[in-house]
Amino acid sequence: MPSLAATGSSASPSRRRQGAEHARPGGGVGEHEPILAAAWGSSSPTLAARGISVGAPVYLAAVLEYLAAEVLELAGNAARDNKKTRIIPRHVLLAIRNDEELGKLLAGVTIAHGGVLPNIHTVLLPKKVAEKAAAVAKEPKSLKKA
C-alpha cells in the first residue's frame, strides 16, 4: 500500500472519480445528466403525449391577455366613475360584479380589500324610491344593461 507522502494527497482526481462510480448504484462518469434531466422535468410526458397541441399555449396566452384587458378597462371605468385616477381592488371588484359574464366566470373568487356590492333591500327604501326600484328590478337584464 503506498503511503500518503508518496502520492501527495489522500486521493488523486482519477481515484476520486473511481470512488464516485462505486458510490452510487448504476452511477458512473457521464451518467449524472439523466438525473438532472429528471429533476428538471424533461422526462415527464411532452405536451403532445398529454394531448395538448403546440398552439394551445399561444391561444391560452391570448385569452388571458384579453381577459386582463377587459377587467382593466372596466376597472378603469369604475375608477373614473368614482373620480379616482388609480385603480384599487374595490374598482376591480365593482367591474367584475357589475359585468354579467365576468361575474359568472369569477363567481367564486374573493378579491382582497374589494368589499361588497352596494345593495339595499327594497323594503327598507322609502315608498317613492321603492316603487322605482321595483320597476327597475322587473326589467329584463338585456334592457337593463343598455
C-alpha positions as CSV (number, residue, x, y, z in Angstrom):
1,M,0.0,0.0,0.0
2,P,1.5,3.4,-1.0
3,S,2.0,5.9,1.8
4,L,0.2,9.3,1.7
5,A,3.5,11.1,1.4
6,A,4.3,9.2,-1.8
7,T,1.1,10.1,-3.6
8,G,0.9,13.7,-2.5
9,S,-2.8,13.6,-1.4
10,S,-5.3,11.3,0.1
11,A,-6.8,10.6,-3.3
12,S,-5.9,11.6,-6.8
13,P,-8.5,13.0,-9.2
14,S,-8.7,9.7,-11.0
15,R,-9.2,7.9,-7.7
16,R,-12.0,10.3,-6.7
17,R,-13.8,9.5,-10.0
18,Q,-13.5,5.8,-9.4
19,G,-14.8,6.2,-5.9
20,A,-17.7,8.2,-7.2
21,E,-18.5,5.4,-9.6
22,H,-18.9,3.0,-6.8
23,A,-20.7,5.4,-4.5
24,R,-24.0,5.3,-6.4
25,P,-25.7,2.3,-7.7
26,G,-25.6,2.4,-11.5
27,G,-23.8,5.7,-11.4
28,G,-20.6,6.4,-13.3
29,V,-18.9,9.2,-15.2
30,G,-21.3,10.9,-17.5
31,E,-24.4,9.3,-16.0
32,H,-25.5,12.3,-13.9
33,E,-27.3,14.0,-16.8
34,P,-30.4,11.8,-16.7
35,I,-30.7,12.5,-13.0
36,L,-30.6,16.3,-13.6
37,A,-33.0,15.9,-16.5
38,A,-35.5,14.0,-14.4
39,A,-35.1,16.7,-11.7
40,W,-35.9,19.4,-14.2
41,G,-39.0,17.5,-15.5
42,S,-37.8,16.8,-19.0
43,S,-38.5,13.1,-18.6
44,S,-42.2,13.9,-17.9
45,P,-44.6,13.4,-20.8
46,T,-44.5,16.1,-23.5
47,L,-47.4,18.3,-24.5
48,A,-48.2,16.1,-27.5
49,A,-48.2,13.0,-25.3
50,R,-50.7,14.6,-23.0
51,G,-52.9,15.5,-26.0
52,I,-52.2,19.2,-26.0
53,S,-51.5,20.9,-29.3
54,V,-48.5,23.1,-30.0
55,G,-50.7,26.2,-30.4
56,A,-52.5,25.7,-27.2
57,P,-50.1,27.8,-25.0
58,V,-50.3,30.6,-27.5
59,Y,-54.1,30.5,-27.5
60,L,-54.1,30.4,-23.7
61,A,-51.9,33.5,-23.5
62,A,-54.2,35.4,-25.9
63,V,-57.3,34.5,-23.9
64,L,-55.6,35.6,-20.6
65,E,-54.4,38.8,-22.2
66,Y,-57.9,39.5,-23.5
67,L,-59.5,38.9,-20.0
68,A,-56.9,41.1,-18.3
69,A,-57.5,43.9,-20.8
70,E,-61.3,43.6,-20.3
71,V,-61.0,43.7,-16.5
72,L,-58.6,46.6,-16.6
73,E,-60.9,48.6,-18.9
74,L,-63.9,48.0,-16.7
75,A,-62.0,48.7,-13.5
76,G,-60.6,52.0,-15.1
77,N,-64.2,53.0,-15.9
78,A,-65.2,52.3,-12.3
79,A,-62.3,54.3,-11.0
80,R,-63.2,57.2,-13.3
81,D,-66.9,57.0,-12.1
82,N,-65.6,57.4,-8.5
83,K,-63.4,60.3,-9.6
84,K,-60.1,58.5,-9.0
85,T,-57.1,58.2,-11.2
86,R,-55.7,55.0,-9.6
87,I,-57.3,51.6,-9.8
88,I,-57.8,49.9,-6.4
89,P,-59.1,46.4,-5.6
90,R,-62.6,48.0,-5.0
91,H,-62.7,49.1,-8.6
92,V,-61.7,45.7,-9.8
93,L,-64.5,44.1,-7.7
94,L,-67.1,46.6,-8.9
95,A,-66.1,46.0,-12.5
96,I,-66.3,42.2,-12.2
97,R,-69.5,42.0,-10.3
98,N,-71.3,44.6,-12.5
99,D,-70.4,42.7,-15.6
100,E,-72.7,39.7,-16.2
101,E,-70.2,37.4,-18.0
102,L,-67.2,38.2,-15.8
103,G,-69.4,37.9,-12.7
104,K,-70.4,34.4,-13.8
105,L,-66.8,33.4,-14.6
106,L,-65.4,34.7,-11.3
107,A,-68.4,34.0,-9.1
108,G,-66.4,32.0,-6.5
109,V,-63.5,34.5,-6.4
110,T,-62.8,36.6,-3.4
111,I,-60.9,39.9,-4.1
112,A,-58.9,41.1,-1.1
113,H,-60.0,44.6,0.1
114,G,-62.7,44.6,-2.6
115,G,-65.7,44.9,-0.3
116,V,-69.2,44.0,-1.4
117,L,-71.6,45.4,-4.0
118,P,-73.9,48.1,-2.6
119,N,-77.4,46.6,-2.2
120,I,-80.3,48.0,-0.2
121,H,-83.4,45.8,0.1
122,T,-86.5,47.4,-1.4
123,V,-88.5,47.0,1.9
124,L,-86.0,49.4,3.6
125,L,-86.3,52.1,0.9
126,P,-88.8,55.0,1.1
127,K,-92.1,54.5,-0.9
128,K,-91.2,56.5,-4.0
129,V,-87.7,55.0,-4.3
130,A,-89.1,51.5,-3.6
131,E,-91.6,51.8,-6.5
132,K,-88.8,52.9,-8.9
133,A,-86.5,50.1,-7.7
134,A,-89.3,47.5,-8.2
135,A,-89.8,48.8,-11.7
136,V,-86.1,48.6,-12.5
137,A,-85.9,45.1,-11.0
138,K,-88.7,43.8,-13.2
139,E,-86.9,44.9,-16.4
140,P,-85.2,42.2,-18.4
141,K,-81.4,42.1,-17.9
142,S,-80.7,42.8,-21.6
143,L,-82.6,46.1,-21.4
144,K,-81.1,46.9,-18.0
145,K,-77.5,46.8,-19.3
146,A,-78.2,49.2,-22.2
